Amino acid sequence: MERAARDERIRATFSALPPAQYEVVRLHFVEDLAHSEIAEQLNLPLGTVKSRLRLAFEKIRKDLGEIDE
């Protein structure tokens, strides 16, 4: 897969995440926050943060699973 096409597909996949999942993914990977820090910042139970990350990862894996390195 061409790099530009791959990059666009990655952007589209992240943009398609529900806002709540996108926010925890962004805080974890862009802001480099720990799960507990995300929970505190968003005033959510830790289990909710972990669940949102897990669901986001499942969707990302499903949508991007066939991208070649």
N, CA, C and O atoms as a Tripos MOL2 file, in Angstrom:
@<TRIPOS>MOLECULE
protein
  276   275    69     0     0
PROTEIN
NO_CHARGES

@<TRIPOS>ATOM
      1 N           0.8450   -1.1750    0.0000 N.3       1 MET1
      2 CA          0.0000    0.0000    0.0000 C.3       1 MET1
      3 C           0.8920    1.2400    0.0000 C.2       1 MET1
      4 O           1.8750    1.3110    0.7370 O.2       1 MET1
      5 N           0.5440    2.1930   -0.8170 N.am      2 GLU2
      6 CA          1.2930    3.4340   -0.9130 C.3       2 GLU2
      7 C           1.2160    4.2100    0.4060 C.2       2 GLU2
      8 O           0.1810    4.2170    1.0720 O.2       2 GLU2
      9 N           2.3080    4.8510    0.7670 N.am      3 ARG3
     10 CA          2.3800    5.5330    2.0710 C.3       3 ARG3
     11 C           1.2730    6.5720    2.2510 C.2       3 ARG3
     12 O           0.6420    6.6160    3.3080 O.2       3 ARG3
     13 N           1.0290    7.3990    1.2510 N.am      4 ALA4
     14 CA         -0.0010    8.4380    1.3680 C.3       4 ALA4
     15 C          -1.3750    7.8150    1.5850 C.2       4 ALA4
     16 O          -2.1650    8.3090    2.3900 O.2       4 ALA4
     17 N          -1.6550    6.7400    0.8750 N.am      5 ALA5
     18 CA         -2.9440    6.0560    1.0280 C.3       5 ALA5
     19 C          -3.0490    5.4310    2.4130 C.2       5 ALA5
     20 O          -4.1020    5.4810    3.0490 O.2       5 ALA5
     21 N          -1.9490    4.8420    2.8730 N.am      6 ARG6
     22 CA         -1.9370    4.2400    4.2120 C.3       6 ARG6
     23 C          -2.1610    5.3020    5.2840 C.2       6 ARG6
     24 O          -2.9530    5.1040    6.2050 O.2       6 ARG6
     25 N          -1.4620    6.4290    5.1600 N.am      7 ASP7
     26 CA         -1.6080    7.5040    6.1380 C.3       7 ASP7
     27 C          -3.0330    8.0370    6.1630 C.2       7 ASP7
     28 O          -3.5730    8.3200    7.2330 O.2       7 ASP7
     29 N          -3.6410    8.1750    5.0010 N.am      8 GLU8
     30 CA         -5.0260    8.6510    4.9320 C.3       8 GLU8
     31 C          -5.9750    7.6470    5.5770 C.2       8 GLU8
     32 O          -6.9220    8.0320    6.2620 O.2       8 GLU8
     33 N          -5.7220    6.3800    5.3590 N.am      9 ARG9
     34 CA         -6.5660    5.3430    5.9640 C.3       9 ARG9
     35 C          -6.4490    5.3650    7.4890 C.2       9 ARG9
     36 O          -7.4440    5.1930    8.1930 O.2       9 ARG9
     37 N          -5.2550    5.5740    7.9870 N.am     10 ILE10
     38 CA         -5.0490    5.6680    9.4360 C.3      10 ILE10
     39 C          -5.7990    6.8740    9.9940 C.2      10 ILE10
     40 O          -6.4810    6.7650   11.0130 O.2      10 ILE10
     41 N          -5.6750    8.0240    9.3300 N.am     11 ARG11
     42 CA         -6.3980    9.2250    9.7800 C.3      11 ARG11
     43 C          -7.9040    8.9880    9.7800 C.2      11 ARG11
     44 O          -8.5940    9.3670   10.7270 O.2      11 ARG11
     45 N          -8.4110    8.3660    8.7300 N.am     12 ALA12
     46 CA         -9.8490    8.0980    8.6320 C.3      12 ALA12
     47 C         -10.3100    7.1600    9.7380 C.2      12 ALA12
     48 O         -11.3870    7.3470   10.3050 O.2      12 ALA12
     49 N          -9.5030    6.1560   10.0450 N.am     13 THR13
     50 CA         -9.8570    5.2060   11.1060 C.3      13 THR13
     51 C          -9.9440    5.9100   12.4500 C.2      13 THR13
     52 O         -10.8960    5.6930   13.1980 O.2      13 THR13
     53 N          -8.9760    6.7400   12.7650 N.am     14 PHE14
     54 CA         -9.0040    7.4590   14.0400 C.3      14 PHE14
     55 C         -10.1470    8.4680   14.0770 C.2      14 PHE14
     56 O         -10.7810    8.6430   15.1180 O.2      14 PHE14
     57 N         -10.4160    9.1270   12.9660 N.am     15 SER15
     58 CA        -11.5140   10.0930   12.9140 C.3      15 SER15
     59 C         -12.8730    9.4290   13.0790 C.2      15 SER15
     60 O         -13.8250   10.0590   13.5390 O.2      15 SER15
     61 N         -12.9610    8.1610   12.7030 N.am     16 ALA16
     62 CA        -14.2300    7.4350   12.7880 C.3      16 ALA16
     63 C         -14.5180    6.9020   14.1910 C.2      16 ALA16
     64 O         -15.6240    6.4340   14.4590 O.2      16 ALA16
     65 N         -13.5370    6.9690   15.0780 N.am     17 LEU17
     66 CA        -13.7760    6.5120   16.4480 C.3      17 LEU17
     67 C         -14.8290    7.3980   17.1060 C.2      17 LEU17
     68 O         -14.8870    8.5980   16.8380 O.2      17 LEU17
     69 N         -15.6560    6.8160   17.9610 N.am     18 PRO18
     70 CA        -16.5640    7.6590   18.7460 C.3      18 PRO18
     71 C         -15.7470    8.6770   19.5510 C.2      18 PRO18
     72 O         -14.6390    8.3670   19.9870 O.2      18 PRO18
     73 N         -16.2770    9.8730   19.7500 N.am     19 PRO19
     74 CA        -15.5100   10.9190   20.4440 C.3      19 PRO19
     75 C         -14.9330   10.4930   21.7960 C.2      19 PRO19
     76 O         -13.8080   10.8660   22.1290 O.2      19 PRO19
     77 N         -15.6750    9.7300   22.5640 N.am     20 ALA20
     78 CA        -15.1850    9.3070   23.8850 C.3      20 ALA20
     79 C         -13.9650    8.3980   23.7530 C.2      20 ALA20
     80 O         -13.0270    8.5000   24.5440 O.2      20 ALA20
     81 N         -13.9720    7.5110   22.7570 N.am     21 GLN21
     82 CA        -12.8300    6.6230   22.5350 C.3      21 GLN21
     83 C         -11.6580    7.4070   21.9570 C.2      21 GLN21
     84 O         -10.5150    7.2050   22.3660 O.2      21 GLN21
     85 N         -11.9300    8.2890   21.0200 N.am     22 TYR22
     86 CA        -10.8760    9.0980   20.4180 C.3      22 TYR22
     87 C         -10.1340    9.9030   21.4910 C.2      22 TYR22
     88 O          -8.9070    9.9940   21.4740 O.2      22 TYR22
     89 N         -10.8950   10.4810   22.4190 N.am     23 GLU23
     90 CA        -10.2830   11.3200   23.4520 C.3      23 GLU23
     91 C          -9.3340   10.5230   24.3390 C.2      23 GLU23
     92 O          -8.2370   10.9960   24.6370 O.2      23 GLU23
     93 N          -9.7290    9.3260   24.7690 N.am     24 VAL24
     94 CA         -8.8230    8.5600   25.6310 C.3      24 VAL24
     95 C          -7.6020    8.0740   24.8490 C.2      24 VAL24
     96 O          -6.5070    8.0110   25.4070 O.2      24 VAL24
     97 N          -7.7670    7.7330   23.5810 N.am     25 VAL25
     98 CA         -6.6180    7.3380   22.7510 C.3      25 VAL25
     99 C          -5.6670    8.5260   22.5940 C.2      25 VAL25
    100 O          -4.4510    8.3740   22.7140 O.2      25 VAL25
    101 N          -6.2210    9.6960   22.3280 N.am     26 ARG26
    102 CA         -5.3970   10.9000   22.1630 C.3      26 ARG26
    103 C          -4.6360   11.2260   23.4530 C.2      26 ARG26
    104 O          -3.4400   11.5160   23.4210 O.2      26 ARG26
    105 N          -5.3350   11.1750   24.5690 N.am     27 LEU27
    106 CA         -4.6770   11.4830   25.8390 C.3      27 LEU27
    107 C          -3.5830   10.4690   26.1650 C.2      27 LEU27
    108 O          -2.5380   10.8280   26.7090 O.2      27 LEU27
    109 N          -3.8250    9.2140   25.8340 N.am     28 HIS28
    110 CA         -2.8440    8.1750   26.1530 C.3      28 HIS28
    111 C          -1.6090    8.2660   25.2570 C.2      28 HIS28
    112 O          -0.4820    8.1970   25.7480 O.2      28 HIS28
    113 N          -1.8100    8.4190   23.9530 N.am     29 PHE29
    114 CA         -0.6790    8.3590   23.0280 C.3      29 PHE29
    115 C          -0.0790    9.7170   22.6820 C.2      29 PHE29
    116 O           1.1350    9.8180   22.4990 O.2      29 PHE29
    117 N          -0.8830   10.7470   22.5890 N.am     30 VAL30
    118 CA         -0.3520   12.0650   22.2330 C.3      30 VAL30
    119 C           0.1280   12.8010   23.4830 C.2      30 VAL30
    120 O           1.2210   13.3660   23.5040 O.2      30 VAL30
    121 N          -0.7030   12.7840   24.5160 N.am     31 GLU31
    122 CA         -0.3490   13.4730   25.7560 C.3      31 GLU31
    123 C           0.4670   12.5930   26.6960 C.2      31 GLU31
    124 O           0.9800   13.0750   27.7060 O.2      31 GLU31
    125 N           0.5910   11.3120   26.3720 N.am     32 ASP32
    126 CA          1.3780   10.3460   27.1400 C.3      32 ASP32
    127 C           0.9140   10.2260   28.5940 C.2      32 ASP32
    128 O           1.7270   10.1300   29.5130 O.2      32 ASP32
    129 N          -0.4060   10.2340   28.7830 N.am     33 LEU33
    130 CA         -0.9590   10.0960   30.1260 C.3      33 LEU33
    131 C          -1.2090    8.6310   30.4570 C.2      33 LEU33
    132 O          -1.5610    7.8370   29.5840 O.2      33 LEU33
    133 N          -1.0260    8.2910   31.6990 N.am     34 ALA34
    134 CA         -1.3520    6.9500   32.1920 C.3      34 ALA34
    135 C          -2.8700    6.8220   32.2960 C.2      34 ALA34
    136 O          -3.5910    7.8200   32.3290 O.2      34 ALA34
    137 N          -3.3340    5.5910   32.3470 N.am     35 HIS35
    138 CA         -4.7770    5.3470   32.4530 C.3      35 HIS35
    139 C          -5.3740    6.0900   33.6440 C.2      35 HIS35
    140 O          -6.4340    6.7050   33.5290 O.2      35 HIS35
    141 N          -4.7000    6.0330   34.7710 N.am     36 SER36
    142 CA         -5.2170    6.6940   35.9760 C.3      36 SER36
    143 C          -5.2630    8.2160   35.8100 C.2      36 SER36
    144 O          -6.1670    8.8680   36.3320 O.2      36 SER36
    145 N          -4.3030    8.7760   35.0950 N.am     37 GLU37
    146 CA         -4.2970   10.2230   34.8560 C.3      37 GLU37
    147 C          -5.4430   10.6330   33.9340 C.2      37 GLU37
    148 O          -6.0600   11.6820   34.1210 O.2      37 GLU37
    149 N          -5.7180    9.7950   32.9430 N.am     38 ILE38
    150 CA         -6.8430   10.0600   32.0380 C.3      38 ILE38
    151 C          -8.1490   10.0200   32.8220 C.2      38 ILE38
    152 O          -9.0080   10.8870   32.6630 O.2      38 ILE38
    153 N          -8.2880    9.0110   33.6660 N.am     39 ALA39
    154 CA         -9.5000    8.8810   34.4800 C.3      39 ALA39
    155 C          -9.6990   10.1240   35.3420 C.2      39 ALA39
    156 O         -10.8090   10.6450   35.4490 O.2      39 ALA39
    157 N          -8.6320   10.5870   35.9470 N.am     40 GLU40
    158 CA         -8.7190   11.7770   36.8020 C.3      40 GLU40
    159 C          -9.0650   13.0150   35.9850 C.2      40 GLU40
    160 O          -9.9210   13.8060   36.3800 O.2      40 GLU40
    161 N          -8.4010   13.1800   34.8510 N.am     41 GLN41
    162 CA         -8.6200   14.3680   34.0230 C.3      41 GLN41
    163 C         -10.0440   14.4200   33.4750 C.2      41 GLN41
    164 O         -10.6480   15.4910   33.4130 O.2      41 GLN41
    165 N         -10.5830   13.2610   33.0750 N.am     42 LEU42
    166 CA        -11.9250   13.2210   32.4890 C.3      42 LEU42
    167 C         -13.0130   12.9460   33.5230 C.2      42 LEU42
    168 O         -14.1980   12.8930   33.1950 O.2      42 LEU42
    169 N         -12.5980   12.7740   34.7690 N.am     43 ASN43
    170 CA        -13.5420   12.4760   35.8510 C.3      43 ASN43
    171 C         -14.3610   11.2140   35.5380 C.2      43 ASN43
    172 O         -15.5890   11.2020   35.6290 O.2      43 ASN43
    173 N         -13.6350   10.1620   35.1690 N.am     44 LEU44
    174 CA        -14.2440    8.8770   34.8280 C.3      44 LEU44
    175 C         -13.6550    7.7860   35.7110 C.2      44 LEU44
    176 O         -12.5330    7.9160   36.2000 O.2      44 LEU44
    177 N         -14.4130    6.7060   35.9150 N.am     45 PRO45
    178 CA        -13.8220    5.5510   36.5930 C.3      45 PRO45
    179 C         -12.6870    4.9670   35.7450 C.2      45 PRO45
    180 O         -12.7390    5.0020   34.5160 O.2      45 PRO45
    181 N         -11.6750    4.4380   36.4070 N.am     46 LEU46
    182 CA        -10.5430    3.8390   35.7030 C.3      46 LEU46
    183 C         -11.0060    2.7370   34.7540 C.2      46 LEU46
    184 O         -10.4880    2.6230   33.6430 O.2      46 LEU46
    185 N         -11.9610    1.9370   35.1730 N.am     47 GLY47
    186 CA        -12.4770    0.8620   34.3300 C.3      47 GLY47
    187 C         -13.0890    1.3750   33.0360 C.2      47 GLY47
    188 O         -12.9890    0.7150   32.0010 O.2      47 GLY47
    189 N         -13.7150    2.5330   33.0790 N.am     48 THR48
    190 CA        -14.3020    3.1290   31.8730 C.3      48 THR48
    191 C         -13.2100    3.5350   30.8950 C.2      48 THR48
    192 O         -13.3420    3.3230   29.6900 O.2      48 THR48
    193 N         -12.1440    4.1120   31.4050 N.am     49 VAL49
    194 CA        -11.0130    4.4990   30.5510 C.3      49 VAL49
    195 C         -10.4280    3.2610   29.8790 C.2      49 VAL49
    196 O         -10.1910    3.2610   28.6710 O.2      49 VAL49
    197 N         -10.1970    2.2150   30.6520 N.am     50 LYS50
    198 CA         -9.6260    0.9840   30.0940 C.3      50 LYS50
    199 C         -10.5570    0.3680   29.0630 C.2      50 LYS50
    200 O         -10.1010   -0.1240   28.0310 O.2      50 LYS50
    201 N         -11.8470    0.3910   29.3310 N.am     51 SER51
    202 CA        -12.8250   -0.1600   28.4030 C.3      51 SER51
    203 C         -12.8440    0.6270   27.0940 C.2      51 SER51
    204 O         -12.8930    0.0390   26.0140 O.2      51 SER51
    205 N         -12.8060    1.9390   27.1900 N.am     52 ARG52
    206 CA        -12.8050    2.7730   25.9790 C.3      52 ARG52
    207 C         -11.5460    2.5440   25.1570 C.2      52 ARG52
    208 O         -11.6070    2.5000   23.9280 O.2      52 ARG52
    209 N         -10.4160    2.4000   25.8170 N.am     53 LEU53
    210 CA         -9.1780    2.1100   25.0890 C.3      53 LEU53
    211 C          -9.2490    0.7450   24.4100 C.2      53 LEU53
    212 O          -8.8570    0.5990   23.2520 O.2      53 LEU53
    213 N          -9.7510   -0.2500   25.1330 N.am     54 ARG54
    214 CA         -9.8590   -1.5930   24.5660 C.3      54 ARG54
    215 C         -10.7720   -1.5890   23.3400 C.2      54 ARG54
    216 O         -10.4250   -2.1660   22.3090 O.2      54 ARG54
    217 N         -11.9280   -0.9490   23.4430 N.am     55 LEU55
    218 CA        -12.8590   -0.8910   22.3170 C.3      55 LEU55
    219 C         -12.2500   -0.1460   21.1320 C.2      55 LEU55
    220 O         -12.4320   -0.5470   19.9820 O.2      55 LEU55
    221 N         -11.5350    0.9280   21.4110 N.am     56 ALA56
    222 CA        -10.8760    1.6810   20.3380 C.3      56 ALA56
    223 C          -9.8190    0.8250   19.6540 C.2      56 ALA56
    224 O          -9.7310    0.8160   18.4270 O.2      56 ALA56
    225 N          -9.0130    0.1010   20.4380 N.am     57 PHE57
    226 CA         -7.9750   -0.7570   19.8610 C.3      57 PHE57
    227 C          -8.5870   -1.8530   18.9980 C.2      57 PHE57
    228 O          -8.0540   -2.1770   17.9370 O.2      57 PHE57
    229 N          -9.7000   -2.4240   19.4450 N.am     58 GLU58
    230 CA        -10.3620   -3.4630   18.6560 C.3      58 GLU58
    231 C         -10.8040   -2.9090   17.3070 C.2      58 GLU58
    232 O         -10.6130   -3.5550   16.2770 O.2      58 GLU58
    233 N         -11.3920   -1.7190   17.3070 N.am     59 LYS59
    234 CA        -11.8380   -1.1050   16.0590 C.3      59 LYS59
    235 C         -10.6460   -0.7690   15.1660 C.2      59 LYS59
    236 O         -10.6860   -1.0050   13.9580 O.2      59 LYS59
    237 N          -9.5990   -0.2250   15.7530 N.am     60 ILE60
    238 CA         -8.4110    0.1270   14.9730 C.3      60 ILE60
    239 C          -7.8000   -1.1240   14.3540 C.2      60 ILE60
    240 O          -7.4580   -1.1270   13.1720 O.2      60 ILE60
    241 N          -7.6610   -2.1910   15.1470 N.am     61 ARG61
    242 CA         -7.1120   -3.4490   14.6170 C.3      61 ARG61
    243 C          -7.9670   -3.9850   13.4810 C.2      61 ARG61
    244 O          -7.4420   -4.4360   12.4630 O.2      61 ARG61
    245 N          -9.2810   -3.9370   13.6540 N.am     62 LYS62
    246 CA        -10.1940   -4.4420   12.6250 C.3      62 LYS62
    247 C         -10.0600   -3.6250   11.3400 C.2      62 LYS62
    248 O          -9.9680   -4.1810   10.2450 O.2      62 LYS62
    249 N         -10.0510   -2.3070   11.4870 N.am     63 ASP63
    250 CA        -10.0100   -1.4300   10.3170 C.3      63 ASP63
    251 C          -8.6520   -1.4010    9.6290 C.2      63 ASP63
    252 O          -8.5760   -1.2350    8.4120 O.2      63 ASP63
    253 N          -7.5840   -1.5600   10.3960 N.am     64 LEU64
    254 CA         -6.2410   -1.4390    9.8280 C.3      64 LEU64
    255 C          -5.5000   -2.7630    9.7460 C.2      64 LEU64
    256 O          -4.3370   -2.7930    9.3440 O.2      64 LEU64
    257 N          -6.1340   -3.8290   10.1110 N.am     65 GLY65
    258 CA         -5.4800   -5.1290   10.1960 C.3      65 GLY65
    259 C          -4.7660   -5.5780    8.9450 C.2      65 GLY65
    260 O          -3.7530   -6.2740    9.0180 O.2      65 GLY65
    261 N          -5.2900   -5.1820    7.7870 N.am     66 GLU66
    262 CA         -4.6700   -5.6650    6.5580 C.3      66 GLU66
    263 C          -3.6900   -4.6840    5.9220 C.2      66 GLU66
    264 O          -3.2670   -4.8870    4.7850 O.2      66 GLU66
    265 N          -3.3270   -3.6290    6.6360 N.am     67 ILE67
    266 CA         -2.3150   -2.7030    6.1040 C.3      67 ILE67
    267 C          -0.9500   -3.3760    6.1640 C.2      67 ILE67
    268 O          -0.5510   -3.9160    7.1960 O.2      67 ILE67
    269 N          -0.2490   -3.3330    5.0480 N.am     68 ASP68
    270 CA          1.1030   -3.9090    4.9820 C.3      68 ASP68
    271 C           2.1010   -2.9170    5.5370 C.2      68 ASP68
    272 O           1.9640   -1.7070    5.3550 O.2      68 ASP68
    273 N           3.0910   -3.4340    6.2070 N.am     69 GLU69
    274 CA          4.1660   -2.5840    6.7420 C.3      69 GLU69
    275 C           5.1060   -2.2050    5.6230 C.2      69 GLU69
    276 O           6.0830   -1.4920    5.8510 O.2      69 GLU69
@<TRIPOS>BOND
     1     1     2 1
     2     2     3 1
     3     3     4 2
     4     3     5 am
     5     5     6 1
     6     6     7 1
     7     7     8 2
     8     7     9 am
     9     9    10 1
    10    10    11 1
    11    11    12 2
    12    11    13 am
    13    13    14 1
    14    14    15 1
    15    15    16 2
    16    15    17 am
    17    17    18 1
    18    18    19 1
    19    19    20 2
    20    19    21 am
    21    21    22 1
    22    22    23 1
    23    23    24 2
    24    23    25 am
    25    25    26 1
    26    26    27 1
    27    27    28 2
    28    27    29 am
    29    29    30 1
    30    30    31 1
    31    31    32 2
    32    31    33 am
    33    33    34 1
    34    34    35 1
    35    35    36 2
    36    35    37 am
    37    37    38 1
    38    38    39 1
    39    39    40 2
    40    39    41 am
    41    41    42 1
    42    42    43 1
    43    43    44 2
    44    43    45 am
    45    45    46 1
    46    46    47 1
    47    47    48 2
    48    47    49 am
    49    49    50 1
    50    50    51 1
    51    51    52 2
    52    51    53 am
    53    53    54 1
    54    54    55 1
    55    55    56 2
    56    55    57 am
    57    57    58 1
    58    58    59 1
    59    59    60 2
    60    59    61 am
    61    61    62 1
    62    62    63 1
    63    63    64 2
    64    63    65 am
    65    65    66 1
    66    66    67 1
    67    67    68 2
    68    67    69 am
    69    69    70 1
    70    70    71 1
    71    71    72 2
    72    71    73 am
    73    73    74 1
    74    74    75 1
    75    75    76 2
    76    75    77 am
    77    77    78 1
    78    78    79 1
    79    79    80 2
    80    79    81 am
    81    81    82 1
    82    82    83 1
    83    83    84 2
    84    83    85 am
    85    85    86 1
    86    86    87 1
    87    87    88 2
    88    87    89 am
    89    89    90 1
    90    90    91 1
    91    91    92 2
    92    91    93 am
    93    93    94 1
    94    94    95 1
    95    95    96 2
    96    95    97 am
    97    97    98 1
    98    98    99 1
    99    99   100 2
   100    99   101 am
   101   101   102 1
   102   102   103 1
   103   103   104 2
   104   103   105 am
   105   105   106 1
   106   106   107 1
   107   107   108 2
   108   107   109 am
   109   109   110 1
   110   110   111 1
   111   111   112 2
   112   111   113 am
   113   113   114 1
   114   114   115 1
   115   115   116 2
   116   115   117 am
   117   117   118 1
   118   118   119 1
   119   119   120 2
   120   119   121 am
   121   121   122 1
   122   122   123 1
   123   123   124 2
   124   123   125 am
   125   125   126 1
   126   126   127 1
   127   127   128 2
   128   127   129 am
   129   129   130 1
   130   130   131 1
   131   131   132 2
   132   131   133 am
   133   133   134 1
   134   134   135 1
   135   135   136 2
   136   135   137 am
   137   137   138 1
   138   138   139 1
   139   139   140 2
   140   139   141 am
   141   141   142 1
   142   142   143 1
   143   143   144 2
   144   143   145 am
   145   145   146 1
   146   146   147 1
   147   147   148 2
   148   147   149 am
   149   149   150 1
   150   150   151 1
   151   151   152 2
   152   151   153 am
   153   153   154 1
   154   154   155 1
   155   155   156 2
   156   155   157 am
   157   157   158 1
   158   158   159 1
   159   159   160 2
   160   159   161 am
   161   161   162 1
   162   162   163 1
   163   163   164 2
   164   163   165 am
   165   165   166 1
   166   166   167 1
   167   167   168 2
   168   167   169 am
   169   169   170 1
   170   170   171 1
   171   171   172 2
   172   171   173 am
   173   173   174 1
   174   174   175 1
   175   175   176 2
   176   175   177 am
   177   177   178 1
   178   178   179 1
   179   179   180 2
   180   179   181 am
   181   181   182 1
   182   182   183 1
   183   183   184 2
   184   183   185 am
   185   185   186 1
   186   186   187 1
   187   187   188 2
   188   187   189 am
   189   189   190 1
   190   190   191 1
   191   191   192 2
   192   191   193 am
   193   193   194 1
   194   194   195 1
   195   195   196 2
   196   195   197 am
   197   197   198 1
   198   198   199 1
   199   199   200 2
   200   199   201 am
   201   201   202 1
   202   202   203 1
   203   203   204 2
   204   203   205 am
   205   205   206 1
   206   206   207 1
   207   207   208 2
   208   207   209 am
   209   209   210 1
   210   210   211 1
   211   211   212 2
   212   211   213 am
   213   213   214 1
   214   214   215 1
   215   215   216 2
   216   215   217 am
   217   217   218 1
   218   218   219 1
   219   219   220 2
   220   219   221 am
   221   221   222 1
   222   222   223 1
   223   223   224 2
   224   223   225 am
   225   225   226 1
   226   226   227 1
   227   227   228 2
   228   227   229 am
   229   229   230 1
   230   230   231 1
   231   231   232 2
   232   231   233 am
   233   233   234 1
   234   234   235 1
   235   235   236 2
   236   235   237 am
   237   237   238 1
   238   238   239 1
   239   239   240 2
   240   239   241 am
   241   241   242 1
   242   242   243 1
   243   243   244 2
   244   243   245 am
   245   245   246 1
   246   246   247 1
   247   247   248 2
   248   247   249 am
   249   249   250 1
   250   250   251 1
   251   251   252 2
   252   251   253 am
   253   253   254 1
   254   254   255 1
   255   255   256 2
   256   255   257 am
   257   257   258 1
   258   258   259 1
   259   259   260 2
   260   259   261 am
   261   261   262 1
   262   262   263 1
   263   263   264 2
   264   263   265 am
   265   265   266 1
   266   266   267 1
   267   267   268 2
   268   267   269 am
   269   269   270 1
   270   270   271 1
   271   271   272 2
   272   271   273 am
   273   273   274 1
   274   274   275 1
   275   275   276 2
@<TRIPOS>SUBSTRUCTURE
     1 MET1         2 RESIDUE 1 A MET
     2 GLU2         6 RESIDUE 1 A GLU
     3 ARG3        10 RESIDUE 1 A ARG
     4 ALA4        14 RESIDUE 1 A ALA
     5 ALA5        18 RESIDUE 1 A ALA
     6 ARG6        22 RESIDUE 1 A ARG
     7 ASP7        26 RESIDUE 1 A ASP
     8 GLU8        30 RESIDUE 1 A GLU
     9 ARG9        34 RESIDUE 1 A ARG
    10 ILE10       38 RESIDUE 1 A ILE
    11 ARG11       42 RESIDUE 1 A ARG
    12 ALA12       46 RESIDUE 1 A ALA
    13 THR13       50 RESIDUE 1 A THR
    14 PHE14       54 RESIDUE 1 A PHE
    15 SER15       58 RESIDUE 1 A SER
    16 ALA16       62 RESIDUE 1 A ALA
    17 LEU17       66 RESIDUE 1 A LEU
    18 PRO18       70 RESIDUE 1 A PRO
    19 PRO19       74 RESIDUE 1 A PRO
    20 ALA20       78 RESIDUE 1 A ALA
    21 GLN21       82 RESIDUE 1 A GLN
    22 TYR22       86 RESIDUE 1 A TYR
    23 GLU23       90 RESIDUE 1 A GLU
    24 VAL24       94 RESIDUE 1 A VAL
    25 VAL25       98 RESIDUE 1 A VAL
    26 ARG26      102 RESIDUE 1 A ARG
    27 LEU27      106 RESIDUE 1 A LEU
    28 HIS28      110 RESIDUE 1 A HIS
    29 PHE29      114 RESIDUE 1 A PHE
    30 VAL30      118 RESIDUE 1 A VAL
    31 GLU31      122 RESIDUE 1 A GLU
    32 ASP32      126 RESIDUE 1 A ASP
    33 LEU33      130 RESIDUE 1 A LEU
    34 ALA34      134 RESIDUE 1 A ALA
    35 HIS35      138 RESIDUE 1 A HIS
    36 SER36      142 RESIDUE 1 A SER
    37 GLU37      146 RESIDUE 1 A GLU
    38 ILE38      150 RESIDUE 1 A ILE
    39 ALA39      154 RESIDUE 1 A ALA
    40 GLU40      158 RESIDUE 1 A GLU
    41 GLN41      162 RESIDUE 1 A GLN
    42 LEU42      166 RESIDUE 1 A LEU
    43 ASN43      170 RESIDUE 1 A ASN
    44 LEU44      174 RESIDUE 1 A LEU
    45 PRO45      178 RESIDUE 1 A PRO
    46 LEU46      182 RESIDUE 1 A LEU
    47 GLY47      186 RESIDUE 1 A GLY
    48 THR48      190 RESIDUE 1 A THR
    49 VAL49      194 RESIDUE 1 A VAL
    50 LYS50      198 RESIDUE 1 A LYS
    51 SER51      202 RESIDUE 1 A SER
    52 ARG52      206 RESIDUE 1 A ARG
    53 LEU53      210 RESIDUE 1 A LEU
    54 ARG54      214 RESIDUE 1 A ARG
    55 LEU55      218 RESIDUE 1 A LEU
    56 ALA56      222 RESIDUE 1 A ALA
    57 PHE57      226 RESIDUE 1 A PHE
    58 GLU58      230 RESIDUE 1 A GLU
    59 LYS59      234 RESIDUE 1 A LYS
    60 ILE60      238 RESIDUE 1 A ILE
    61 ARG61      242 RESIDUE 1 A ARG
    62 LYS62      246 RESIDUE 1 A LYS
    63 ASP63      250 RESIDUE 1 A ASP
    64 LEU64      254 RESIDUE 1 A LEU
    65 GLY65      258 RESIDUE 1 A GLY
    66 GLU66      262 RESIDUE 1 A GLU
    67 ILE67      266 RESIDUE 1 A ILE
    68 ASP68      270 RESIDUE 1 A ASP
    69 GLU69      274 RESIDUE 1 A GLU
